[in-house]
Amino acid sequence: MTDEADLTWMLARLRPTPLGHFTSPVRLVNPAAERPPRTCIRCRGWPNPGFDRYAQAASQDPRWHCHQLDSGHLPYRTSPHQLAAMLLQPAASSDDS
């Protein structure tokens, strides 16, 4: 992020990241949780081997819609229109409608 106004906005809101989502497995007990579309967006402007592994795994699973975005780790600030289009794409092509 290079825009001074964006940086000021972001720094005032930064909080520690809880790491439980990386260390605790998710257990789905409701079968309906398997139905919604899944989207993986790998922001290429944020080099991270861990995120690369997650994106690779998602790309090999047909339940996932995978995209790459030329953005840093905060695409909702730096690339909001591209991010929204990627997130809305599965809903627009859903077979449930």
Rosetta blueprint (number, residue, H / E / L):
1 M L
2 T L
3 D L
4 E H
5 A H
6 D H
7 L H
8 T H
9 W H
10 M H
11 L H
12 A L
13 R L
14 L L
15 R L
16 P L
17 T L
18 P L
19 L L
20 G H
21 H H
22 F H
23 T H
24 S L
25 P L
26 V L
27 R L
28 L L
29 V L
30 N L
31 P H
32 A H
33 A H
34 E H
35 R L
36 P L
37 P L
38 R E
39 T E
40 C E
41 I E
42 R E
43 C E
44 R L
45 G L
46 W L
47 P L
48 N L
49 P H
50 G H
51 F H
52 D H
53 R H
54 Y H
55 A H
56 Q H
57 A H
58 A H
59 S H
60 Q L
61 D L
62 P L
63 R L
64 W E
65 H E
66 C E
67 H E
68 Q E
69 L E
70 D L
71 S L
72 G L
73 H L
74 L L
75 P H
76 Y H
77 R H
78 T H
79 S L
80 P H
81 H H
82 Q H
83 L H
84 A H
85 A H
86 M H
87 L H
88 L H
89 Q H
90 P H
91 A H
92 A H
93 S L
94 S L
95 D L
96 D L
97 S L
